[in-house]
Amino acid sequence: MIHSIVLLPLIAFLISCFLSFFKSNQTLDRISQALTSLFILISAILSFYLFIINLSDPQIYKFILFSWITSGDLAVNWSLYIDSVTRVMLVVITSVSALVHIYSIGYMSHDDSKPRFMGYLSLFTFAMIMLVTADNFLQLFFGWEGVGLASYLLIGFWYKKPSANAAAIKAFIVNRVGDFGLALGVFTIYMVFGSVEYQVVFENADQFKTTSFNFVGYEVNAITLICFLLFIGAMGKSAQLFLHTWLPDAMEGPTPVSALIHAATMVTAGVFLVVRCSPLFDLSVEASSFVTLVGASTAFFAATIGLVQNDIKRVIAYSTCSQLGYMFFAAGLGAYGAAMFHLFTHAFFKALLFLGAGSVIHSVHEEQDIRKMGGIYIFTPITHAMMVIGTISLMGFPFTSGFYSKDAIIEAAYLSDALFSNYAYFLGTLGVVMTSFYSWRLMFLTFNGKTRMEEQKFREVHESPNVMLMPLFILAIGALSFGYIFKSYFIGSSSVEFWNYAIAGHHYESHHIPFLIYYLPAMLGIVGFIIAWYMYLKNTKLPTAIASLNEPLYKFLLNKWYFDELYHYVFVIPARGIGRFFWKIIDGYVIDGFGPNGIASMVLKISEKARSIQTGFIYHYAFSILIGLSFLITYFIFII
């Protein structure tokens, strides 16, 4: 069964690749869509079955497939490692991926490269599965880079668009920064532990907690250094502050790609890495504190930007960035169960929002600016209802999935006495208000009020086909009920048995939480809803007035804290200048001037001079012979 979960996405990818070599036609397109969707769906069903079994029998399994690398003391097997963390990730990855595959049948119906697109989706899914089923850091790195490659292909799928190409390159380069840190972390792990296998590293971690390591001339704690380097990799993949700039631009890809990247796969890899390495992070106060600091800052930072964005997909993208911040600061505080719980619930309601946004874009003829919509709920009642469900779960409305998981994180921050716990609690609580506000702002501007569309386009708004709506219904079930159903396993009374030592960390009892604190996030979410309702339905002139009165702040948030501009001046322009210098001066004048071009020019000049003395007249040649004989006679007479 495990082998099927892993191999079916790979087979789906290979089939789609094969079909993409043929000229596109309706039959081949349907075969590609049907087979890839079926294989991923089977993988999802098997993953969910494996997860349900784990609820009563949380055993750890390891399957060695073959010997991968043997070099000196380094011996690495290609293995499948299945524990509770892996099972949770498999459910999230395969379930959302299967629904995205089915959704894509309708969304990409007018595209000419359907087999290629379905193949890229399957490749992405396979790479992510390889990442989470790895039993060693080297195998994890292989899956990690595979996810990066597949994301590049998917973001730049519409490669004829310059903006899509630029976004794909940006995602690839920014992630390479984080990946470099991860690679250094893996190298350090091998140097300290003499192995890259999880079991060896985690079981012996306590023995090395006081070991120092020479890093760029400084003695640093080995475990702390490893955790910092691993977290740099996590920051890049999960788009945390300073390495976040690629994520909003990834919206240039088709909407199903956005749902897959933002909900279930790529962005959750960083959280998975930190949780997987919880035995290491628990031994380093410095690294855990840094994770908390970055996570809480990201949660606040991304939420502030989401307040003013006008692209429907970008609003949801910054929401993803913010929610990932919640997961990270929970992990930094040692609440790894709460982090995984929010990762689990977030996958369903965020995929619901993204696919719902795609349904809206499909319905309004590819328009993405929410300022140019309004009043469309009468034409798209199902899409509207599904996005309402996703929104209330995101804001943490009582008894939805987001309510249980987000509250668990805020409660962990409230109860924790770790460094930056108060900082995380304050920003996390403030983020709840902003999350609710920008989510309902999106809903009201998109679906309610008077339409701001052209009359002809407004009349042409239509509901999406059933093949796009069916995944929304399934995701809505998860967004509403999975939090209540699985709470006890992730963070409740059954959590110890469920995790079975797959994670480290602490268990927080919510009954120690005061009543007001327990329901504070929900109340703040309602406050955000009321503010959004008043500003965008009751007094619609107020947002413009506030923006005018606070124009510098509005522009600051609208331009995403000017991070892109800052990076452009600090990194891009100097890099281009250095590149141009080496191209023009070093390569053009020095290397070419003194190298191939210089030698060629010298030979050419010598040849021209030699050719000039070849006149073809006999008396010239006789005169030359005479001069030569004169030199020889002089040499023999006077010198010898």
N, C-alpha and C positions, 0 to 999 in steps of 0.2 A: 504493500500500500504506500509506504514512504517513497519507494522508488518511482511509483506512478505519479505522485504529487510533483516530484522533481522533474521527471522526464517528459511529461505530457506537454508543458509549455515549450520545451525545446523542440519536440516533434512538430508542434504547431508552427513554430518559427521556421523550421526547415521546409515544411510544406508550403508555407506562404512565400518563402524565398524562391522556391522552385517555380511556383505559379507566376511570380512577378516577372520572370524572364519571357513569358509569352505575352503576346499582344492582348491588352485588356479587352475583355468582353463580359457580358452579363453572366454567362455560365461560370466562367472561372472566378469572377468576383464573388458570386454566391457560394461556390465551393470553398473558397478561402475564408469567407466570413463564417460559414456554417461550421467548418472543421475547427478553426481556431477557437471559436466561441464554445463549441462542444468540449474540446479538450480542456480548456481552462475551467469550464463549468464542472467537469468531472473532478478535476484537481481541487476545486473549491469544496465540492461535496465531501470528498475524502478528507480534506483538511478539517472541515467542521465535524465530521465523524470522529476524527482523531482527537479533536478538542473536547468533545463531549465525553469520550472515554477517559480523558485525562481528569475530568472532574471527580471521578470515583477511583481512578487508578493512575496517579501522577508519577509514573515511572520514567526513568531516564534510559534512552536507548542510543546506542552508537553502532553504526554500520560502516565498516571499512570497505570501500569499493575497490581501491587499488593503491599501490605504492606510487606516490606522485614524484617526490624529489628525494634523492639521496646524494648528499655531498659532504664528505668528511663526517663531522659529528651531527650534521643536520639531516634528519630523516622525517619527512612529512608525508602522511597518507592523505588521500582524498576520501573523506569520511562524511557521513551524515550524522549530526548530533541532534537528538530530539529530546528536549525537556519542556517544561511548562512555558518558558519564554518563547521558545521556538514554535510551540503549538499556537500560542496567541498570535504571533506574527504571521504564521501560515494562514490562519483564518482571515486575518485582515487583508493580507496581500491577495490571496486567491479569490476571496469573495468580491472585493471591490474590483479587481481586475476582470473577473467573469462578467460582472454587471457593466463595466466599461466596454468590454468587447461587444456585448449585446447592444448596448446603447449606440455604439459606433456604426452598427449596421444602418441605422436610420440617419444619424448625424452626418456620416460621410457618404451618403447615397449619391451625391452629385460629384464626388471626387473621382479622378481618373486613375488613381493609384491605390485602390482598395487593398489588394494583396500585400503590397509593400507596407501599408499602414498597419494592417493586422499583424504582419510579421514583426514589425518593430514593437508593438504592444506585447506580443508573446515573448520576444527577446528580453524586454524590460522585466516582465514577470519572472522569467527563468533566472535572470541575473539576481534579482532580489531574493528569490528562493534560495539560491546558492549562498547568498550572503548570510541569511538567517539560519541555515542548516549547517554551516561550517563548524568544525570542531577544533579549529586552530586559527590563529591570526593571519597566516599566509593565505589560507583558503578564503577567509573573510575578505582580505584585501583584493583577491581575484574577483569576487562577487561585487565588491565595492566599486572597482574600476569598470566592471561590466555594466553596472547601473549608470555610471557616469557616461559611458559610451552610448548606451541606449537612450539616455535623456537627450544627448546631443542630437541624435538622429530624429527623435520625436519632436523636440522643440523647433528644429530646423526642417521639419517635414515639408512645409511649403517653401522650399529653398529658392523659389523664384522671387520671393519677397525679401528685399534687402533687410528689413527689420527682423524677420525670422532668422536669417543668417547671423545677423549681429547678436541676437539674443542667444542663439545656440553657442556661438563662440564665447560670449560672455559667461554663460553658465559653465562651459568647459574650462575656461581659464580660472575663474574664481574657485571652482571646485578643486582644481589642481593645487591651489595654495593650501587648502585644507588637507588634501591627500598627501602632500609632502610631509605635513606634520604627522599624519597617521603612519606613513612609511617609516619615519624616524622613530616613532613609538614602537612599531613592530621590531625594528632593528635593536632598539634598547632592551626590549623584552627578551630577545634571544641572547644578548650579551649578558644580561643579569641572571636569567633563569636557565640558560642553555637549552631552551625549548620554546616552541611557539604554540604548543597544545594548551587548550583551556584548562584541562584537568591538572596538568603539571604546574602551570602558572598559578592558578587559584589556590590549589592545595598548599603550595609553598610560599605564598605571598607573605604570610605572617612572619616567616623566617627572615625576610629581606626588608622588613619595615624600617629598620635602622641603617640599612646599607646605603652608603653614599656612592655617587657616581660623578666622574669628571666630565662635565659638559661645557664645551667651549672655554676651558680654563678655570671653571668654577666647580667646587664640590657641592653637589646638590643631592637631596634624598632621591634614591633610585625610583621608589614607588611614586613619589610626587612628580618627578620628571616624566615618567611613563604616562601618568594620568593626564598631565598637561598636554603632552603631545597627542595622545589619543583624542582628547577633547577638541583640539584644534581641527582634527579631521571631522569630528562630529559637528563643529560649528559651520564648516563649509557645506557639508551635505544637508544639514538641517537649517541652513540659512539663518544663523544667529547673528547678532549685532556685529558689524564690521565685515562679515562675510555673507551678508544677506542680499546684496544688490542684484544677484542673478535671478532671484526667485520671482519678483514681479514681472521682469522681462520675459520669463518663461511662458507668460500668457500669450505670446505670439504663436505658440503651437495650437493645434486644434483643441477645443474644449475637453474632449475625452482625455487628452494628454494631461491637461491641467488637473483634472480629477484624479488621475492615476498618480501623478507626481506629488500633488499636494495632500492627498488624503491617505494613501496607503503604502506608498513605496519609498521613493527616494528621500523625502524629507524626514521620515520616521527612522531612517537608518541610523542617524546620529543618536537619537534617543535610545534605540536598541543597543547601540555600542556601549553607551554609558551604563545602561542597566545590565547588560551582559558582563561588563567589567566591574560590577558593584563590589565584589570582594577586594578589588584594588582601590577604588575610590573611597571605600569605607576606612581605609588605612591612611588616607591623606586628607587632613583637615584643610590644608591650603588649596588642594585641587577641588575638593567638594565646595568650598566657599566660593571659589572662582566660578564654578558651574552655576551656583545659586545667583551670584552677582550678574553674570552674563544673561542667564535665563530670565530673571526678573526685569532687567533693563530692556531686553528684547520684547518681553510681553507689553511693557509700557510704550516703548518706542514705536513698535509696529501698530499698536492701537491708535496712537495719535495721528499717524499718517492715514489710517483707514477712515478717520473722521471726515476727510475732505476729498477723497478720491472720487472720480466720476465714472471710471470704467468699471462695469459690473464685475468683471473677472479680477481686476486689480484690488477691489475692495475685499473680495473673498480671499485673495492671495495674501494680503497683509493680515487678514484675520488668521490665516494658517500660521504665518510667521509669529504672531502674538501667542497663539495657543501652543506652539512648540516651546515658546519661552516658559509657559506654565509647566510643561512636562519637564523641562530641564531644571527649573529651580526646585521642583518636587524631588527630582533625583539628587540634586545637590544637598538637599536637606535629609537625605536618607530614606525618603518615602518612595522607594522604587516601585512598590505595588500601586500606589496612587498614580505615578507617572505612566505605568503600563496601562492602567485602567483608563486614563484619559486618552492615551494613544488609541486604545481599542474603541472607545465610544466616538472619539473625534473622527475616526476613519469613516464611520457611517454617516454622521450628520454633515461632515464637510464634503464628502463625495455627493451627498444629496444636494447640497447647495451648489456645487460646481456643475453637476449635471442639470440641475434646475436652471442655472444661469445659461447653460448651453441650449436648453429648451427655449428659453426666452429669446436668445440670439437667433435661433432658428426660426422662431415665430415672427420676429420683427425684421426679417430680411437682413441679418448680419450686423445690425446696429448694436453697439456695446456701450454707448454713452447713456447713462441713466437720466441725464438731463433732457434727452430727446425721446423719452418714453412717457409713461404715465397713463393711467386709466385702462390698461390692457387686461385687467383681471377678468373682465366680462367675456373676453375671447379665449383666455387661457385659464379657466377655473381650476383644472387639475394641477397644472404647473404651479399656480399660485398657492394652492393648498399644500402641496409638497414642500415648497420653499418656506412657507409659514412654519411647518413642522421642523425643518432644518434650522430655522432661525430661533425658535423658542428653545430648541435643544442647545444651540450654541450659546445663547444668553443665560442658560442655566435655569430655565423655568422649572418650578417644582415638579418632581416625579418624571421628568424626561431624562434621557441618558446623560446629557451634559450636566444636569443638576447634580447627580451623584458623583461624577468623576471630578468636575471642577471644584465642587465644594470640598471634596476629600483633599485636594491640593492646598486650598486656602486654609483648611483646618490644620493640615500638617505644618504650614508656616506659622499659624497661630500658636500651636503647641510646642514648636521647636525652640530650643534655646541656642541653636547653632548661630555662627556668625552670619550676618546678613538676613537672618530669618525675619526680623521686623521690617527690614527693607523690602523683602519679597512679599510679606503680608500686605504692606501698605500699597505697593504698586500693583499686586495681584488684585486687591479689592478695588482699587481705582480703575483697573483694566476692565472689570466687570461692567461698570457703568458705560465706559466707552465702547465696549464690545456690543452691548445692547443698543446703544445709540446708533452706531454706524450700520449695524445690521438692519434695524428698523428704518433707518434713513434710506438704505438701499431698497427695502421692500416698498415703502411709501412712494418714493420717486419712480420706481419701476411699474408698480401695479395700480396705485391709487391716485386720487385727485384728478384734475383735468389733464387731458392728454397734451403733450407738447410735440406730438408728431404731426407731419403733414397729413391732411385729411385723407388723401388717397392711400397712403401707407397705413394709416390707422385702420381703415376699412379692410385692408388685406391681412391684418394680424390674424393668426390662426393657431390652434392647438397643435402640438407636435404629434407625430404618429405614435401608435401604441407601442412599437418596438423601442421607442425612447422613453415612454411613460412607465413601462413595466419595471425597469430598474429603479425608478424613483419610488414606486410603491414598496419594493423590497427594502430599500435603504431607509425609508420612512419607518418601517417596523423596527429596524435596529436603532434608529435615532430616538424612538419613543420608549422602547422596552428593554433594550439590552443592559442599560445601566441598573435598573431594578433587578433584573434576572441574575446578573453575574456579580453584583456588588459584593456579596458575601464571600465569593471566591477570590476576588482580587484584593480586597482590603478588609473584609469582615471576618466573621468567626471561622470560616473555612479556609482562610488565606494561607495559613501555615502548611496545611496539608496540600493545598492546591499548588503552591510554589515549590514545595519539596526541596528547599535549599537551592533553588535555581537562582534566587536573588538574595542579596544581603539587605541590611537596612532594618528599619524599625517599624513597629506596628502601632498605629495611633488609634486610640479608642474614642470614637466620636461622642460617647455619652459624657465625656469630661468637658465637652464644649458647652458654654452657656447658650441658652435658647436664642438670644439675640444674635450672637456670633454665628450660630448654625444657619439661621435663615437670612443673615445679612446679605450674602451674594444675591439671593433670589429677590430680596427687596430692592437692592441696588439695580438689578436688571429691570425691574418694573419702573424704577425712576428713569432709567435710560429710555425705556419705551415711551413714557409720558412726555419726556422732553422732545423726542423725535416726532411724536404725534403732533405736539403743539407747533413745532417749527415747520413741519413739512405738510401738514394737513389743515391746521387751524389758522396759523398766522404765517403764510408762505413768504411774506416779505422780510421776515425776521432773519433768516440765514444770510441774505444779501447784506442786510444792515450790519449784522455782527461781523461779517467778513470785511466790510468797508471800514468799520471802526478799528479793526485789528488786522489791517492789511499786511504789515510785516510778518506777523505770526501766521496768518493764513497762507502767505506765499512760502514761508518757511516749511510749513507742513505739506503744502501742495507739491513742493519741490523735494519732498522726502528728506528733509533735513540737509539738503545739498550734498549728500554723500556721493552721488554720482559725479557731481561737478568737482568735489574735493579729490576724489580718486583720479579724475581725468587730469587735473593739474599736477597732482603729486606723483602719479605713477605712469599714466598713459603718455603725456607729453614728454617727460624725460626719457621714457623707453623708446618712443619714436625718434627723439633727438639722438640718442645713443645709436640706435639702429641706422639712422641716416648717416651719422659720422662714420661708422664702420663700413657702410656701403660706399659712400662717396670717396672718403679719404683713404681708409685702410685698404679696402678692396679695390677701389678704382685707381687710386694713384700709387699706393705703395705696392700692393701685391701684383696688380696687373701691370703697373708701371715698371717695376723691377723684375717682375716675373715673366709670364708668358708673353704679354704684349711688348715688354721692354726688349726681351731677347729677340722676338720676331722682328721688331723695328730695327735693331742693330744688324741682324743678318741681312735684312732687306737693303740697308744702306751700304753694307760691305759688298753685297752682290751688285748693286748699281755702280759702285766704283770699279769693281773688277770688270764689269761689262763694258765700261767706258774705254778701257785700254785695248779692247778687242776691236781693232779698226778694219782688219781684213786686207791691209796693204803689206806686201812682202818686204819693202824697204824698212817699214816700221819694225817688223819682227827681226830683220837682219841687224838694224841699229841696236835693238835690245840685246841681241846675241853678242854683238861687239862690245857693248858696255859691260855685260856679264863677264866676258873673257878678260877685259881690262882689269876688273876687280880681282879676278882669280890670279892673274899674272902678278899684280901688285902685291897680293897677299903672300904668294910663294917667294917673291924676291925680297921684300922688305920685312916681313914678319917671321917667316920660317927660316 
